[in-house]
Amino acid sequence: MNLALAKNETGRALSDSFAVARDRLPGTGKVAEARSAAFEAYDRVGLPHRRIEDWKYTDLRALMREVLPLAPAPDAAALKRAAAAVKLQAVKETRRLVLVDGVFAPKLSELDGLEKGVAVGTLRGVLESGEAAVQAQLFTLDTANPMIALNTAMMTDGVVIEIANGIVVTQPLHIIHVATGTTPTAMFTRSLLRLGKDAGVTLVESYIAADGAKTYQAHDSLVISIGDNSRLDHVRLVEDSREAVNISSAVITLGAHAHFNTFGMTSGAAVSRYQATIAFAGEGSRVETNGVNLLNGRQHADTTLFMDHAVPHCASREVFRAVADDRAHSVFQGRIIVRPHAQKTDAKMMTRALLLSDEAEADNKPELEIFADDVTCGHGATTGALDESLLFYLRARGLSEKEAQALLIQAFVGEAIESIVNDDLRELAIAAAHRWLEARG
Amino acid sequence: MSLLEVKNLKVRVEDNEILHGLTLTVNPGEVHAIMGPNGSGKSTLSHVIAGKPGYEVTDGEILFKGEDLLEMSPDERAAKGVFLAFQYPVEIPGVATMTFLRTALNAQRKARGESEYSTPDFLKKVREVAKSLNIPQDMLRRGVNVGFSGGEKKRNEILQMALFEPAVCILDEMDSGLDIDALRVAADGVNALRSPDRAMVVITHYQRLLNYIVPDFVHVMSKGRVVKSGGKDLALELEASGYAQFEDAA
């Protein structure tokens, strides 16, 4: 009864904002129809709540309450503030592709001298006048998930990258999401990476706030297809404002003999959820996912992974490390499905949580559904505090309590960070971890 | 002024009193050996001097250069120049030895208001000391004590001692788990650090170690007290007659 009321209220407020925003949303005809259908799908459910199993630990009705109005397109002042924020994140040797308040910013992006076989466009461009096949791929995300449905309805812009067969791109592509709004608003973005056969690239995603941007919502989604014999390295760093919400979804599909190495770290945002589906569509492929949560205060971060072993002879490794201090709440949900014909699947998942306070919480929900009989699957989970004997050893050597804790926390998350192959990007992740540790005092 | 003065120290762990009024005075340049059977309170003394949590001091005091050591946190004690070589150095996976050494050295220097070491100066210093202790470079790149043998762990303790240049070194059962060759290397490392400004307190169960690190004073501990003090010959005497006589005396 209360739920129905809550739903109607959020629904009505949002229906209005969808109606208002509609003129600004790119695409007509089929695209507009798909948006309306997605909005209806969202509107039937509203914000997901704890009674939906998949959202048991992350009740967005309590944590997010409402969907904020669509952020206005950035003006010159916003772009200037975004540029300053981007500068702080600059990594040498990467190609920056910047989205400011959910809108692609060509002036802040590096589009000159793209390598042969690499094409970069915008979501707006594709939705307005792109090829039907590319448009269709953008709508492959499952709108049964209300937050994906909402994103599908509202997506304004994003980066669309195409890498041709046989092209191995050496320069990492870095999508930077910057929020600049000083009044509470929401951004809705979707990006697409189509990696051809025998190809390779490194994709980095950063979520940051310009100085003064505090309360905002980043609703993002990512669609990736990895061709046969191709390799994608992926690094994702959430350093949003400590009052922000970040809800991101991803669908990654691998062809045969492909390799996907992904690392994600959440040290920012008040509330965040990253939900990714990784689907094996060709045999002989391999996925390594590494994740880190660094949380304190009342931060809430949820990583929900769905590993879909639909074909034989594929391997997946999931390593997740959570550090939670104060009253922070870390959530890891890892679902692995091995479908009936996916023999010789090798899937493993290992999560470890480090609780720095009595009130911190780490929830871990592994779900293994195995329908094939010749497979190797396993999962393990541990939760604990920092080892007192190690802390004393370090303090006896002159480190303060905070310094000793910081060194042990770095060691704890280090194994996951080490999975980043590119030296510059590994340093970027280490720097983000340092920022979190320093802010801790 | 004495470097380290332990006066009538009474310490308990939960409901058990371990030290029952221990007194010990250590001056610069001196090497003191503390001997005694298992359970006599030797390791408790070393832990309380270093500031390990879990011990309750119910009476007495510990002064370091005249300052109240018990009021200081373990890291403050380290920065002031108190060093404990652990009986069982811990393994810290994921923290490279080199990173650990630099972090610790700079933390101590910072606490003393000194400038931090530059990387080249630091590396030069570590390499010099490591070489003298037979510590290969690849050991410094590994996690702190991870996969180290017993001898390597002890040499790593002495490496830190050489690097941090403390005023007082407490060596807790440095000989445990070492074969004779490893013991000799470790003892040579310690002897090289003897100086007129620095004092050492060598805690050991066996006289053997004292053949290599020759003390100026020997104290016998039993049941939480120093029951006899003397020169280096006292250790030989103990080797011959055992601890039983003192257990009765205490």
Boltz contact constraints between the chains, C-beta under 6 A:
constraints:
  - contact:
      token1: [A, 389]
      token2: [B, 90]
      max_distance: 6.0
  - contact:
      token1: [A, 390]
      token2: [B, 90]
      max_distance: 6.0
  - contact:
      token1: [A, 390]
      token2: [B, 92]
      max_distance: 6.0
  - contact:
      token1: [A, 392]
      token2: [B, 52]
      max_distance: 6.0
  - contact:
      token1: [A, 393]
      token2: [B, 90]
      max_distance: 6.0
  - contact:
      token1: [A, 395]
      token2: [B, 74]
      max_distance: 6.0
  - contact:
      token1: [A, 395]
      token2: [B, 75]
      max_distance: 6.0
  - contact:
      token1: [A, 396]
      token2: [B, 50]
      max_distance: 6.0
  - contact:
      token1: [A, 396]
      token2: [B, 74]
      max_distance: 6.0
  - contact:
      token1: [A, 396]
      token2: [B, 78]
      max_distance: 6.0
  - contact:
      token1: [A, 396]
      token2: [B, 84]
      max_distance: 6.0
  - contact:
      token1: [A, 397]
      token2: [B, 78]
      max_distance: 6.0
  - contact:
      token1: [A, 397]
      token2: [B, 104]
      max_distance: 6.0
  - contact:
      token1: [A, 398]
      token2: [B, 75]
      max_distance: 6.0
  - contact:
      token1: [A, 398]
      token2: [B, 78]
      max_distance: 6.0
  - contact:
      token1: [A, 398]
      token2: [B, 79]
      max_distance: 6.0
  - contact:
      token1: [A, 398]
      token2: [B, 104]
      max_distance: 6.0
  - contact:
      token1: [A, 398]
      token2: [B, 107]
      max_distance: 6.0
  - contact:
      token1: [A, 398]
      token2: [B, 108]
      max_distance: 6.0
  - contact:
      token1: [A, 399]
      token2: [B, 75]
      max_distance: 6.0
  - contact:
      token1: [A, 399]
      token2: [B, 107]
      max_distance: 6.0
  - contact:
      token1: [A, 400]
      token2: [B, 75]
      max_distance: 6.0
  - contact:
      token1: [A, 403]
      token2: [B, 107]
      max_distance: 6.0
  - contact:
      token1: [A, 407]
      token2: [B, 95]
      max_distance: 6.0
  - contact:
      token1: [A, 411]
      token2: [B, 94]
      max_distance: 6.0
  - contact:
      token1: [A, 411]
      token2: [B, 95]
      max_distance: 6.0
  - contact:
      token1: [A, 414]
      token2: [B, 94]
      max_distance: 6.0
